[in-house]
Amino acid sequence: MFDGIIAYLDSIKARDPAPRSRWEILTYPGVWALAMHRAAHWLFEAEMFFLARLVNHFSRFLTAIDIHPGAKIGRFFFIDHGFVVIGETAEIGDNVTIYQGATLGGTNPTSGQGGKRHPTIEDDAIISLGAAVLGPITVGKRARIAANAVVTKDVPEGATMVGIPARPLLVDATDYQKPFMPYGTPCNERFDPATQQLEILKCEVEQLQKRIAQLVETKQAKAPRKSA
């Protein structure tokens, strides 16, 4: 157990350059929130729902992080800072990082499968600050959700999603292959999200112009010709 705690603290230090020791990491609200969630989840699995909720509310009061007792969370989960919301049927894999203000939210239970209404986050994914991942969707392994993105559809493995609604960002292989990317966003002017959005809009305008031209040609071809 002690070795497991040390490994967990070291996994956080590998993703956050701020702490100077493991003792400092033990003060992080995300660490406390996860520890109390483990207890709440055990109570939830034992169908002691009221006690599970009691632990959950106490944890939220102390840490400003709200993790429903029913959420399933893997190893080495790291919440950087706080103010995160994770719903009841959310499933989180190993080595997942979530930044402040992110939400793993749900949809109407009738739109899910077997009551599943919150997302599944696979191993090594990164959810950046203010991002919202909504519904019973899957965020693939090593995917990155950029700041303030709103994700409502499945995310492929290794993709970087930006915008509202979120769209994949073209990322260079050197960024794609990195084991960890702070805040889930490449800090590279070449892959600036704003530039990427302008390129997408430019492409859409060109497609609309071609479509309009095709419609005009079709209308002219169908128009009756005037006799001389």
VENKA-V984955 format. One line per field, one symbol per residue. ss: DSSP state (H for helix, E for strand, - for the rest). phi: phi as a letter, one per 20 degrees, with the letter a starting at -180 (. if undefined). burial: # if it has 16 or more other C-alpha atoms within 10 Angstrom, else .. A space follows every 50 residues. Layout:
ss: ???
phi: ???
burial: ???
This chain:
ss: -HHHHHHHHHHHHHH------HHHH---HHHHHHHHHHHHHHHHH---HH HHHHHHHHHHHHH--EE----EE----EEE----EE----EE----EEE- --EEE---HHH--------EE----EE----EEE---EE----EE----E E---E----EEE----EEE---HHHH-----HHH----HHH-HHHHHHHH HHHHHHHHHHHHHHHHHHHHHH------
phi: .fffffffffffffdcfffebfffffeffffffffffgfffffffemeff fffffgfffffedmcddfgefdceelfcdemaldccfgefcceelecceg necdddcggfeedmnfccfddegmfcdefmfcdcnfdcdffmfcdfgmfd dccgdfgmfddcncffcfdfcfgfffeffbcgmmcfebgfdfgfffffff fffffffffffffffffffffeffefff
burial: .......######.#.........#..#######.###.#####....#. .##.###.##..###########..######################### #######........################################### ###.#########..####.#....#...#######......#..#.... ............................
